Amino acid sequence: MSRALVRLLTLVGLVAAVLVAPAAGSAPTNSADAADLRFFDPGHIVSDAVFYDALAMDAGAIQHFLDYRGASCVDGAMPCLKRYAQATSTRAATNLCDTYHGAGWESAATIIAKVSVACGISPRVLLVILQKEQGLVTATRPTTRQYQIAMGMGCPDTAACDTQYYGFANQVYSAAAQYRRYQVNPTRYGYVAGRNNTIGWHPNAACGSSTVYIANQATAGLYNYTPYRPNQAALNAGYGLGDSCSSYGNRNFWNYFTDWFGSTHSLGGAALYAKAQEPAIKAMVGAPATSFLCGLSQGGCYQLFEKGKMLWTPLTGAHPVTGALRASYEARGNENGGLGYPISDPSCGLKDDGCYQLFQNGRLYSNASTGTWMVRGGNLELWHTHALENGPLGYPATDEIGGLTRGGSYQVFQGGKIYWSPVAGSRVVSGVIRTGYDARGSENGGLGYPLMDTACGLRDGGCFQWFEGGTIYSSNSTSPQWVFGGIREKWDSLGLENGPLGYPTSDEQDALGGGRMQTFQNGSIYWSPRTGARVMSAAMTAGFDARGGIGGGLGYPVSDTVCGLRDSGCYQVFQGARMYSSASTPVHRVFGGISEKWDALGLENGPLGYPVSDETGGLAGGGTYQLFQGGAIYWSPTTGAQPVSGAIRDAWAAAGAESSALGYPAEDGRWVAGGISQRFQHGTLTWDSATNTVTAS
């Protein structure tokens, strides 16, 4: 009969007994009292069911246990047990152990698991013996000697160790085989179950002995391996030293086993039974619907009840899973799914009648309006900083959803999303920023993944969030808009939303010639490879747009809008012209020869003042003109740009201007005796200041 089948039949018998009554004896059921040596029974140190439970832990569970107990271990002359590995030899089957199949390289956890199955000894027993003999489970900087005699096999108290048993794998196998030998030949050794035995307190015979009725074979095996009983001083000392007649091997076996794995007299079923007797748990799960079933991963057991199920492992203890939490847990693969085993009981009474439960690898949250969803890892940590279900995110509305670009994931909550990426970890995207992000393709769009949580509290109810590819801004009066690159840098230098431009009112857009532009509440920013990013005020933007923008002759701005001129004037330089405005004049364009002439006359501070029109063409001979506050400038291919103003301009205009016999002005007006004279192509006009008359000559 296979050992697995023997174990299953034994377990069924044990379960039947446990269902009738709690485990017999004085072992505690409360974990708080687990290592209380008042419950140490010298005649029944460990039950046969526990001692010979070869499938109590698989290699993975043993490795997890070693990692946990040896977390602080630092390698010494030999590696820590959690990292130890060696080549092993095949050992043929004997009357004690089944075949052990060797391998080229096996971890300590694998060796322990394979020996347990081959020889029918609990891996928990082997782990405890490794600890009580050489402290290898928790030892730091272990030595070669500790591995040579790891289980104390072949090392009597009164003689040197037998070298034929040296070596870790050899020690584990030989010790397990020896305990099996005690079981197979129970009457051949000094201590026998089912009768009174005289057991010494110490190797020193002068310390005396006591009579102990050994109740079972596993306890007899412990005494045959370590033939001393701990005295009261040893028991009073816990893990410490007693007196000169104290021995510690069997005391420490009980101590370590109880602290690490619970009762030495029951399997996981007893822990499940004890948990189910708690009044609150009994009301939660109801009556048992099945017996205990063990052999799960990590040495776990479970039991079904009327209204739920209970799961147990040595590391997590026993916990029920009920209702919607149970349904969700089972849908995720129970203990073999992403959650692992429960590590708390269900807890309800949260906001909106919510419930939650903690598991090894995350939590489940349940709510009538959102369903039941798992939160774990970085998402759980970030959600916790936002006050969990009581914060702005509310309850989860999906599980974490993976498969995004570059290995990212996201999870939807009532009040937003949490995105995880290898770039920035977990980040919240919420509110209108989330709306804007989704509309722009989320992580697959140009924005990429978020680099921070959504942040609000800016002026006018504003919010913003940084992403790999830029920033989204929104306010009470502006929808979410994306700002990045050179335009973002320019806006930043102006004070962002607190600067003169205010919030963005559009995303960045393509412009002619490979440039970009973006509008804001109070203007715009244009960028091109040649000119960089330049700011235009709202008035300049309106004038620019009215003149056809980049393609209308102005080209890109090569300066920002500059204000502070007289009469609250502003100007801006473009590739193809300049534009000016003032409190009393709208935006007008000035360029070419007329612009040069106006410059020479002192711009807005000269006699002409600000332009009051754009340049107008279509005149005789291909000429153009532009009106200013104090006159006009006319240009022709023959005469160039010349100003004309005042009474001379009025008389010239009355005569037909450039179409008259005078033609275009040929030079600026000049002061002469009694007035101003200005020469035209075909004559001269003179203004007499005394009579305020203009005469031609």
C-alpha positions in Angstrom: 0.0 0.0 0.0 1.4 3.4 -0.9 2.3 5.9 1.9 -0.1 8.5 0.4 -3.0 6.1 0.7 -2.0 5.0 4.2 -1.9 8.7 5.2 -5.3 9.4 3.7 -6.9 6.5 5.5 -5.3 7.5 8.7 -6.4 11.1 8.2 -10.0 10.0 7.7 -9.9 8.1 10.9 -8.5 11.1 12.7 -11.1 13.4 11.3 -13.9 11.1 12.5 -12.4 11.3 16.0 -11.9 15.0 15.9 -15.5 15.6 14.8 -16.8 13.8 17.9 -14.6 15.7 20.4 -11.5 17.9 20.5 -8.1 16.3 20.5 -7.4 14.5 23.8 -4.7 15.5 26.2 -3.6 18.8 27.7 -2.2 20.5 24.6 -3.4 24.1 24.3 -5.8 25.1 21.5 -5.1 28.9 21.9 -2.2 30.0 19.9 -1.3 32.5 22.6 -0.5 29.6 24.9 1.2 27.4 22.2 4.6 27.4 23.7 3.5 27.1 27.4 5.6 24.3 28.7 3.0 23.6 31.4 1.4 21.5 28.7 4.5 19.4 28.0 3.5 15.8 28.5 6.7 13.6 28.9 4.7 10.4 28.1 3.0 11.9 25.0 5.4 14.5 23.5 4.0 14.2 20.0 1.2 12.1 18.5 1.9 9.4 15.9 -0.4 11.1 13.5 1.6 14.3 13.6 5.0 12.6 13.7 4.5 10.3 10.8 2.5 12.8 8.6 5.0 12.5 5.6 2.9 14.8 3.4 2.5 17.6 5.9 4.6 20.0 3.7 5.8 19.8 0.1 9.1 21.1 -1.1 7.7 24.5 -1.9 6.1 24.9 1.6 9.4 23.8 3.2 11.3 26.4 1.1 8.8 29.1 2.1 9.2 28.1 5.7 13.0 28.2 5.5 13.0 31.6 3.8 10.7 32.9 6.6 12.5 31.4 9.6 15.9 32.1 8.1 15.1 35.6 6.8 18.0 37.2 8.7 20.6 34.5 8.0 23.9 35.5 6.5 26.1 32.9 4.7 29.2 31.8 6.6 31.6 29.0 5.9 28.5 27.3 4.5 25.4 28.8 2.9 22.2 29.4 5.0 19.9 26.4 5.0 17.4 28.3 2.8 20.1 28.5 0.1 21.9 25.2 0.7 22.0 22.6 -2.1 24.0 19.5 -3.0 24.2 16.5 -5.2 22.5 13.4 -3.8 22.8 9.7 -4.4 20.1 7.3 -5.1 19.3 5.0 -2.2 17.5 1.7 -2.9 14.3 0.8 -1.1 14.6 -1.0 2.2 12.2 -2.3 4.8 12.4 1.1 6.4 12.3 3.6 3.5 11.1 3.6 -0.1 13.6 4.4 -2.9 15.2 7.8 -2.7 16.1 9.0 -6.2 19.2 11.1 -6.2 19.8 14.2 -8.4 22.7 16.3 -9.6 21.7 19.3 -7.4 18.9 19.5 -4.8 18.0 22.2 -2.3 17.7 21.4 1.4 13.9 21.8 1.1 13.8 19.2 -1.7 16.0 16.8 0.2 13.8 17.1 3.3 10.6 16.7 1.3 11.9 13.6 -0.5 13.2 11.9 2.6 9.9 12.6 4.4 8.0 10.8 1.7 10.5 8.0 1.3 10.8 7.2 5.1 7.3 8.3 6.3 8.5 10.9 8.7 6.8 14.4 8.9 9.0 17.1 7.3 8.0 19.3 10.3 9.6 16.7 12.6 12.8 16.8 10.4 12.9 20.6 10.5 12.5 20.7 14.2 15.3 18.1 14.7 17.6 20.2 12.5 16.9 23.1 14.7 17.1 21.4 18.1 20.4 19.6 17.2 22.4 22.3 15.3 20.1 25.3 15.0 20.4 25.1 11.2 16.9 26.5 10.4 17.6 29.9 12.0 21.4 29.8 12.2 23.4 32.7 10.6 26.9 32.1 9.2 26.5 28.3 9.5 29.7 26.2 9.8 30.8 23.0 8.0 30.4 21.1 11.3 26.8 22.1 11.6 26.0 20.5 8.2 28.2 17.4 9.0 26.1 16.4 12.0 22.9 18.4 11.1 20.5 15.9 12.7 22.8 14.7 15.5 22.6 11.3 13.9 25.4 9.0 15.1 26.5 11.5 17.8 25.9 9.9 21.2 26.4 12.1 24.3 29.2 9.8 25.6 31.3 9.3 22.4 32.5 10.9 19.2 30.3 11.2 16.2 30.3 8.4 13.7 31.8 9.7 10.4 29.8 7.3 8.3 26.7 9.6 8.9 28.5 12.9 8.0 26.9 15.2 5.4 23.6 17.0 5.3 21.6 14.7 3.0 23.1 11.7 4.7 22.2 13.0 8.1 18.6 13.8 7.1 18.1 10.4 5.5 19.8 8.4 8.2 18.0 10.1 11.0 14.6 9.6 9.3 15.5 5.9 8.7 16.4 5.6 12.3 13.1 6.9 13.5 11.4 4.6 11.1 13.5 1.7 12.5 12.2 2.5 16.0 8.7 2.3 14.5 9.2 -0.9 12.6 11.0 -2.6 15.5 9.3 -1.1 18.5 10.5 -3.6 21.2 14.2 -3.8 20.2 15.2 -0.5 21.8 15.4 0.8 25.3 12.2 2.8 25.4 8.9 1.1 24.5 5.4 2.5 24.0 2.6 1.2 26.1 4.4 0.6 29.3 6.3 2.4 32.1 9.9 3.3 31.3 12.7 4.5 33.5 14.2 7.7 31.9 17.2 9.6 33.1 17.2 13.3 33.6 20.7 13.8 32.4 23.7 11.9 31.0 25.1 12.2 34.5 23.6 9.2 36.3 24.0 11.0 39.6 21.1 13.3 38.5 18.7 10.3 38.8 15.7 9.2 36.8 11.9 9.0 36.7 9.3 6.6 35.6 7.3 7.6 32.5 4.4 5.8 30.9 5.1 6.3 27.1 1.8 6.5 25.4 2.8 6.1 21.8 5.5 5.1 19.4 6.5 8.6 18.2 7.3 9.6 21.8 9.2 6.3 22.3 11.2 7.1 19.2 12.2 10.6 20.6 13.5 9.0 23.8 15.4 6.3 21.9 17.0 9.1 19.8 17.6 11.5 22.8 17.3 9.4 25.9 16.6 12.1 28.6 13.6 13.7 30.1 13.7 17.5 30.8 13.4 18.2 34.5 11.2 21.0 36.0 14.1 23.5 35.9 14.4 22.9 32.2 10.7 23.3 31.7 10.6 26.5 33.8 13.4 28.0 31.7 11.5 27.9 28.3 14.3 28.0 25.8 16.8 28.9 28.4 19.1 27.0 30.8 17.8 25.1 33.8 20.2 23.5 36.3 23.1 21.1 36.2 20.8 18.2 35.8 18.7 19.7 33.0 18.5 18.2 29.5 17.0 20.0 26.7 16.6 17.9 23.5 13.0 16.7 24.0 12.0 19.9 25.6 13.3 21.9 22.6 11.6 19.5 20.2 8.3 20.3 21.8 9.0 24.0 22.1 10.1 24.5 18.5 7.3 22.3 17.1 4.7 24.1 19.1 5.9 27.5 18.2 6.4 26.8 14.6 3.5 24.4 13.7 1.0 24.5 16.5 -0.1 21.5 18.6 2.1 18.4 18.6 -1.0 16.4 19.1 -3.2 17.4 16.1 -3.0 18.0 12.4 -4.6 21.0 10.7 -8.0 19.5 11.3 -7.8 20.2 15.0 -6.9 23.8 14.3 -10.0 24.0 12.0 -12.1 22.3 14.6 -11.0 24.7 17.3 -11.6 27.8 15.1 -15.1 26.5 14.2 -16.0 26.4 18.0 -15.5 30.1 18.5 -19.0 31.6 18.9 -18.6 34.3 16.3 -17.1 31.9 13.8 -19.7 29.2 14.4 -22.5 31.8 13.7 -20.6 32.8 10.6 -20.0 29.4 9.0 -22.7 27.1 10.5 -22.4 23.4 10.9 -19.7 21.3 9.2 -20.6 20.0 5.7 -17.5 17.8 5.1 -14.7 16.3 7.1 -11.2 17.9 7.1 -9.2 17.5 3.8 -5.5 18.1 3.8 -2.6 17.8 1.4 -3.0 21.3 0.0 -0.1 23.5 -1.0 2.0 24.9 1.9 0.8 21.9 4.0 -2.7 23.3 4.1 -6.1 21.8 5.1 -9.7 22.9 4.5 -13.2 22.1 5.6 -16.6 23.0 4.1 -19.4 24.4 6.3 -23.1 25.2 5.7 -22.3 28.9 5.1 -18.7 28.9 4.1 -15.3 27.2 4.1 -12.3 27.2 6.4 -8.7 27.0 5.4 -5.5 26.4 7.5 -1.8 26.3 7.1 1.0 26.2 9.7 1.9 29.8 8.8 -1.5 31.4 8.4 -3.6 29.6 10.9 -7.3 28.8 10.4 -9.7 31.3 8.9 -13.2 31.1 7.3 -14.1 32.5 3.9 -17.8 33.2 3.4 -20.5 34.8 1.2 -19.4 36.9 -1.7 -15.8 36.8 -0.5 -15.8 33.0 -0.7 -17.4 33.0 -4.2 -14.8 35.5 -5.4 -12.0 33.5 -3.7 -13.0 30.3 -5.3 -13.4 31.9 -8.7 -9.8 33.0 -8.4 -8.5 29.5 -7.8 -8.7 29.3 -4.0 -5.3 28.9 -2.3 -3.6 28.2 -5.6 -4.8 31.4 -7.2 -3.2 34.8 -6.8 -4.5 35.4 -3.3 -3.0 32.4 -1.5 -4.5 31.5 1.9 -6.6 33.8 4.1 -4.6 35.5 6.9 -7.6 37.1 8.6 -11.3 36.4 9.2 -13.8 38.3 7.1 -14.6 41.8 8.4 -17.8 43.6 7.5 -19.4 46.9 8.5 -17.5 49.1 6.1 -19.0 52.0 4.3 -22.1 51.0 2.2 -22.3 47.6 3.9 -18.9 46.6 2.5 -16.7 43.6 3.7 -13.1 42.7 3.2 -10.6 40.0 4.0 -6.8 39.7 4.1 -4.9 37.0 2.2 -1.3 36.2 1.8 -1.0 38.1 -1.4 -3.6 40.7 -1.3 -7.1 41.6 -0.1 -10.7 41.1 -1.3 -13.2 43.9 -0.9 -16.9 43.3 -1.5 -19.7 45.8 -1.9 -23.3 45.5 -3.2 -22.8 48.2 -5.8 -19.4 47.2 -7.1 -19.1 43.4 -6.6 -16.1 41.7 -5.1 -12.6 42.5 -6.3 -9.0 41.8 -5.4 -6.5 44.6 -4.5 -2.8 43.8 -4.0 0.8 45.0 -4.2 1.5 48.6 -5.1 -2.2 49.3 -5.9 -3.2 48.3 -2.4 -0.4 50.4 -0.8 -1.4 53.4 -2.9 -5.1 52.9 -2.2 -4.3 52.7 1.5 -2.7 56.1 1.4 -5.9 57.5 -0.1 -8.0 56.1 2.8 -9.1 52.9 1.1 -12.9 52.8 0.5 -13.4 55.9 2.6 -11.2 58.0 0.3 -11.9 59.6 -3.1 -11.3 56.4 -5.0 -14.1 54.5 -3.1 -14.3 50.7 -3.7 -12.5 48.7 -6.4 -14.7 48.1 -9.4 -12.4 45.6 -11.2 -9.4 43.4 -10.5 -6.1 44.6 -11.6 -6.0 44.2 -15.4 -2.7 43.5 -17.0 -1.4 43.1 -20.5 -0.8 46.8 -21.1 2.1 48.1 -23.0 5.5 47.5 -21.4 4.1 45.2 -18.8 1.8 47.8 -17.2 -1.6 47.3 -15.6 -4.5 49.2 -14.2 -7.4 48.8 -11.8 -10.7 50.7 -11.9 -12.2 52.1 -8.7 -15.5 54.0 -8.1 -13.6 57.3 -8.2 -10.8 56.7 -10.7 -8.1 54.3 -11.8 -4.8 53.2 -10.5 -2.2 52.6 -13.1 0.9 50.6 -12.5 4.0 50.8 -14.7 7.6 49.8 -14.4 8.4 53.4 -14.9 6.6 54.9 -11.9 4.8 52.2 -10.0 1.2 52.7 -9.0 -0.4 56.1 -9.7 -4.0 57.4 -9.3 -5.7 59.0 -12.3 -9.1 60.4 -11.4 -11.8 63.0 -12.2 -11.7 65.1 -15.3 -8.0 64.3 -15.7 -8.9 60.6 -16.1 -11.5 61.6 -18.7 -8.9 63.6 -20.6 -6.4 60.8 -20.3 -8.8 58.2 -21.6 -9.8 60.4 -24.5 -6.2 60.6 -25.6 -5.6 56.9 -25.7 -4.5 56.4 -22.1 -1.1 54.6 -21.8 -1.2 53.8 -25.6 -1.4 57.5 -26.5 1.3 60.1 -26.5 1.0 60.7 -22.8 2.2 57.2 -21.8 1.9 56.3 -18.1 1.3 58.6 -15.2 4.3 59.7 -13.2 2.3 61.1 -10.2 -1.2 61.0 -8.8 -3.9 63.4 -9.9 -3.4 66.6 -7.9 -6.0 69.4 -7.4 -6.2 72.6 -5.5 -4.9 75.0 -8.2 -6.7 78.3 -8.8 -10.2 78.2 -10.3 -10.7 74.6 -9.1 -7.7 73.4 -11.2 -6.2 70.0 -11.4 -3.1 68.6 -13.1 -1.1 65.4 -13.6 2.3 64.6 -15.0 2.7 61.8 -17.5 5.6 60.4 -19.4 4.7 62.4 -22.5 3.5 65.7 -20.9 1.0 67.1 -18.4 -2.8 67.4 -18.4 -4.4 70.5 -16.9 -8.0 71.3 -16.2 -10.0 74.0 -14.3 -13.6 74.9 -13.6 -13.7 76.9 -16.8 -11.4 74.8 -19.1 -11.6 71.1 -20.1 -8.6 68.8 -19.7 -5.8 69.8 -22.1 -2.4 68.3 -22.8 0.8 70.4 -22.6 4.2 69.1 -23.4 7.6 69.8 -25.0 8.8 73.2 -25.8 5.4 74.8 -25.4 5.1 73.3 -21.9 8.6 74.6 -21.0 7.6 78.1 -22.2 4.3 78.1 -20.3 6.2 76.9 -17.2 8.6 79.8 -17.4 5.7 82.2 -17.4 4.2 80.8 -14.2 1.9 78.1 -15.6 -1.8 78.7 -14.8 -0.9 81.5 -12.5 0.9 83.4 -15.3 -0.5 85.8 -17.9 -1.7 83.0 -20.2 -3.9 81.2 -17.7 -5.0 77.6 -18.4 -4.7 75.8 -21.8 -7.9 75.8 -23.9 -6.7 73.3 -26.5 -4.2 70.5 -26.9 -1.0 71.3 -28.9 -1.8 71.3 -32.6 0.2 70.9 -35.8 1.1 74.1 -37.6 2.6 74.9 -41.0 6.3 74.2 -41.7 6.6 71.5 -39.0 5.7 73.9 -36.2 3.2 73.5 -33.3 0.8 75.8 -31.5 -1.5 75.8 -28.5 -4.2 78.2 -27.3 -4.6 79.4 -23.7 -7.2 81.4 -21.9 -5.3 84.6 -22.6 -3.3 83.9 -25.7 -1.3 81.3 -27.4 2.1 79.8 -27.8 3.6 79.0 -31.2 6.7 76.8 -31.7 8.9 76.0 -34.7 12.4 74.5 -35.0 13.8 77.8 -36.1 12.1 80.2 -33.7 11.5 78.1 -30.6 8.4 78.7 -28.4 6.9 82.2 -28.5 4.0 83.7 -26.6 1.2 85.7 -28.2 -1.3 87.7 -26.1 -5.0 87.2 -26.8 -5.1 90.4 -28.8 -2.0 89.5 -30.9 -3.5 86.0 -31.4 -6.7 87.4 -32.7 -4.8 89.8 -35.0 -2.6 87.0 -36.1 -5.5 84.7 -36.9 -7.4 87.4 -38.7 -4.4 87.8 -41.1 -4.2 84.2 -42.0 -1.8 83.1 -39.3 1.5 81.5 -40.3 0.5 81.3 -43.9 -0.8 84.9 -44.1 2.6 86.5 -44.5 3.5 86.9 -40.9 5.1 83.5 -40.5 6.1 82.4 -36.9 6.7 84.8 -34.1 10.3 85.4 -33.4 9.7 87.2 -30.1 7.1 87.0 -27.4 4.4 89.7 -27.2 6.1 92.7 -25.6 4.0 95.3 -23.8 4.8 98.4 -21.8 4.9 100.8 -24.7 3.3 104.3 -24.5 -0.5 104.3 -24.3 -0.4 100.7 -23.1 1.0 99.6 -26.3 2.3 96.1 -27.3 4.2 94.7 -30.2 5.4 91.4 -31.5 8.0 90.5 -34.1 7.3 87.8 -36.7 9.3 86.2 -39.4 7.6 88.4 -42.1 6.4 91.5 -40.2 5.6 93.1 -36.9 2.3 93.8 -35.2 1.5 96.7 -32.9 -1.5 97.6 -30.8 -2.4 100.2 -28.1 -5.2 101.1 -25.9 -6.7 103.3 -28.6 -5.7 101.3 -31.7 -6.3 97.6 -32.5 -3.6 95.2 -33.8 -2.1 96.1 -37.1 0.7 94.7 -39.2 3.8 96.7 -40.3 6.4 95.3 -42.7 8.8 96.0 -45.5 9.8 99.5 -46.6 6.9 101.2 -44.7 8.1 99.4 -41.5 11.6 100.6 -42.1 10.5 104.2 -42.6 8.3 104.1 -39.5 11.3 102.8 -37.5 13.4 105.7 -38.8 10.8 108.1 -37.6 10.8 106.7 -34.1 8.0 104.1 -34.3 5.1 104.7 -32.0 7.0 107.5 -30.2 7.5 109.4 -33.5 5.2 111.9 -35.2 3.1 109.2 -36.8 2.2 107.3 -33.6 0.6 103.8 -33.9 -0.6 102.3 -37.1 -4.4 102.5 -37.6 -4.5 100.2 -40.6 -2.6 97.5 -42.2 -0.6 98.2 -45.4 -2.9 98.6 -48.4 -1.7 97.8 -51.9 -3.2 98.1 -55.4 -2.2 101.8 -55.9 -0.9 103.3 -59.2 2.5 102.1 -60.2 2.4 99.2 -57.8 2.4 101.4 -54.7 1.1 100.8 -51.2 0.2 102.9 -48.2 -0.5 102.5 -44.5 -2.3 104.9 -42.1 -1.0 105.9 -38.7 -2.4 108.0 -36.0 -0.5 111.1 -37.2 -0.5 110.5 -40.9 0.4 107.9 -43.5 3.3 106.3 -45.2 3.2 105.7 -48.9 5.6 103.4 -50.8 6.3 103.0 -54.5 9.0 101.2 -56.4 10.3 104.5 -57.6 10.1 106.7 -54.5 10.4 104.1 -51.7 8.6 104.8 -48.4 7.8 108.4 -47.5 5.5 109.8 -44.8 2.8 112.4 -45.5 0.7 114.1 -42.9 -1.2 117.1 -41.7 -2.5 119.8 -44.2 -0.1 118.7 -46.9 -1.6 115.2 -46.8 -5.1 116.6 -46.8 -4.3 118.8 -49.9 -2.6 116.0 -51.7 -5.5 113.6 -51.0 -8.0 116.2 -52.2 -6.0 116.5 -55.5 -6.2 112.8 -56.0 -3.2 111.6 -54.0 -0.8 109.3 -55.9 -3.1 109.5 -59.0 -2.9 113.3 -59.1 -0.4 115.2 -61.2 1.9 115.3 -58.2 2.4 111.5 -58.1 3.9 109.9 -54.9 5.8 111.8 -52.2 9.5 111.7 -53.1 10.9 112.8 -49.7 9.9 113.6 -46.1 8.4 117.0 -45.4 10.9 119.6 -44.2 10.7 122.8 -42.3 11.1 126.0 -44.4 10.6 129.6 -43.5 7.0 130.0 -42.4 6.0 126.4 -42.8 6.6 122.9 -44.1 7.5 121.9 -47.7 7.3 118.4 -49.2 8.5 117.3 -52.6 6.5 114.9 -54.7 7.4 113.2 -58.0 6.1 116.0 -60.1 5.9 119.0 -57.8 6.1 120.4 -54.4 3.4 121.2 -51.7 4.1 123.9 -49.1 2.1 124.6 -46.0 2.1 128.1 -44.6 1.6 128.0 -40.9 0.5 131.7 -40.7 -2.4 131.2 -43.2 -2.8 127.5 -42.8 -2.9 127.1 -46.5 -1.2 124.7 -48.9 0.2 125.8 -52.3 1.6 123.8 -55.1 4.7 124.6 -57.2 
